[in-house]
Amino acid sequence: MTKLTFLGTGTSQGVPIIACQCPVCKSTDPRDKRFRSSAFVEYNGRNILIDAGPDFRSQMLAHDIRHLDAILLTHNHKDHTGGLDDVRSFNYIDRKAAEIYCEERVLKTIRNDYAYAFSEHKYPGAPEWHVHLIDERPFRVESLQDTGDLEWVHDTGYFYRQADGSLLPSDNAIREASHDQADIIPIRGFHDQMPVLGFRFGGIAYITDMSSLPEQELDKLKGLEHVTLNTVGYHPHHSHFSLEEALALAGRIGARHTWLTHLSHAFPRHSAFCEELRERCCQLGIRSEVLPAYDGLTIEG
């Protein structure tokens, strides 16, 4: 059984948007309060985070998440990577490096954005990561913790305590992800012209920040209990599915339940949007139940 909790279901600006006075941004319904898009997946005994955006700290605290086995990054935009520095808390509590899974193009961006975490002589307190490079092949979450436990040395930084008592400087190891006994299936899509990844975990697939999905990827989405699709508004958008496109794709995928995420304030309040979607799906003959996700919603499949 897979369990997925939506930690954030909003766009890059979140909802409410700063200074906006529209009915959605002023709504008192907690389902209309949306952090930047992210999800927490409990799968095969592992705690997996999908994307670590600017709301990472608040999301971890709101859901009392105390341990992560892996962080999967869908792509390199700041609303999906802007919270990576805050993994320092897990470094300190778990005495382990954070295991990050991403494509090589994403690694290039986080190397630039977080250069201090990769420098030869790191600033004391910089986050400790192990980066696993992934592509379109299925992969398995694993740990590189054979280096030992992290140990903080005052005014110096983290070291790995070895069995003989010696200290080994940390290195933020980078290597290719394991494809043996692979159980996570990447889904290739495009965010405008940018290649991005979604992920399938058993009966649940999580797809965000896409405007197109290659035909061959649909085979990876057969037999789903739940699928998550992104949409930011009613009108065509260069880098996200419009509502019409998302509904058409939901009909083609045919999951029992489709959850819309990365939602903007262009849509009505949650309760009204639910009613609108039921009517639209009935008119279009879409058998999948399509509803807007909201922060804190948990699904199982």
CORJO-V412909 format. One record per residue. RES is the residue in one letter. SS is DSSP state (2 for helix, 1 for strand, 0 for the rest). Layout:
{{RES;SS} {RES;SS}}
This chain:
{{M;0} {T;0} {K;1} {L;1} {T;1} {F;1} {L;1} {G;1} {T;0} {G;1} {T;0} {S;0} {Q;0} {G;0} {V;1} {P;0} {I;0} {I;0} {A;0} {C;0} {Q;0} {C;0} {P;0} {V;0} {C;0} {K;0} {S;0} {T;0} {D;0} {P;2} {R;2} {D;2} {K;0} {R;1} {F;0} {R;1} {S;0} {S;1} {A;1} {F;1} {V;1} {E;1} {Y;1} {N;0} {G;0} {R;1} {N;1} {I;1} {L;1} {I;1} {D;0} {A;0} {G;0} {P;0} {D;0} {F;2} {R;2} {S;2} {Q;2} {M;2} {L;2} {A;2} {H;0} {D;0} {I;0} {R;0} {H;0} {L;0} {D;0} {A;1} {I;1} {L;1} {L;0} {T;0} {H;0} {N;0} {H;0} {K;2} {D;2} {H;2} {T;2} {G;0} {G;0} {L;2} {D;2} {D;2} {V;2} {R;2} {S;2} {F;2} {N;2} {Y;2} {I;2} {D;2} {R;0} {K;0} {A;0} {A;1} {E;1} {I;1} {Y;1} {C;1} {E;0} {E;2} {R;2} {V;2} {L;2} {K;2} {T;2} {I;2} {R;2} {N;2} {D;2} {Y;0} {A;2} {Y;2} {A;2} {F;0} {S;0} {E;0} {H;0} {K;0} {Y;0} {P;0} {G;0} {A;0} {P;0} {E;0} {W;1} {H;1} {V;1} {H;1} {L;1} {I;0} {D;0} {E;0} {R;0} {P;0} {F;1} {R;1} {V;0} {E;0} {S;0} {L;0} {Q;2} {D;2} {T;2} {G;0} {D;1} {L;1} {E;1} {W;1} {V;1} {H;0} {D;0} {T;0} {G;1} {Y;1} {F;1} {Y;1} {R;1} {Q;0} {A;0} {D;0} {G;0} {S;0} {L;1} {L;1} {P;1} {S;0} {D;0} {N;0} {A;0} {I;1} {R;1} {E;1} {A;0} {S;1} {H;0} {D;0} {Q;0} {A;0} {D;0} {I;1} {I;1} {P;1} {I;1} {R;1} {G;1} {F;1} {H;1} {D;0} {Q;0} {M;1} {P;1} {V;1} {L;1} {G;1} {F;1} {R;1} {F;1} {G;0} {G;0} {I;1} {A;1} {Y;1} {I;0} {T;0} {D;0} {M;0} {S;0} {S;1} {L;0} {P;0} {E;2} {Q;2} {E;2} {L;2} {D;2} {K;2} {L;2} {K;0} {G;0} {L;0} {E;0} {H;1} {V;1} {T;1} {L;1} {N;1} {T;0} {V;0} {G;0} {Y;0} {H;0} {P;0} {H;0} {H;0} {S;0} {H;0} {F;0} {S;0} {L;2} {E;2} {E;2} {A;2} {L;2} {A;2} {L;2} {A;2} {G;2} {R;2} {I;2} {G;0} {A;0} {R;0} {H;1} {T;1} {W;1} {L;1} {T;1} {H;0} {L;1} {S;0} {H;0} {A;0} {F;0} {P;0} {R;0} {H;2} {S;2} {A;2} {F;2} {C;2} {E;2} {E;2} {L;2} {R;2} {E;2} {R;2} {C;2} {C;2} {Q;2} {L;2} {G;0} {I;0} {R;0} {S;0} {E;1} {V;1} {L;1} {P;1} {A;0} {Y;0} {D;0} {G;0} {L;0} {T;1} {I;1} {E;1} {G;0}}
